């Protein structure tokens, strides 16, 4: 039996969110219940003092074999109003 570690799996970014809460909502409410493993990548610049001046975004990545399914689920969630299409973008 072969055991794969996270380092053995290639990940594809499927979602970009301006705010951490929107990224977490997509991960916890959409992808994880569908059995898709999710990694959040924080690319927000935290060096500036005011939260509103934070530049960058939060990206969600999933194993490459799950990427197309994840994108379809995220797209459907935006169309259904579960995710805010102004706060996140399916990649």
Secondary structure, 3 states (H helix, E strand, C coil): CCCCCHHHCCEEEEEEECCHHHHHHHHHHHHHHHCCCCEEEECCECCCCCHHHCECCEEEEEEHHHHHHHHHHHHHHHHCCCCCCCCEEEC
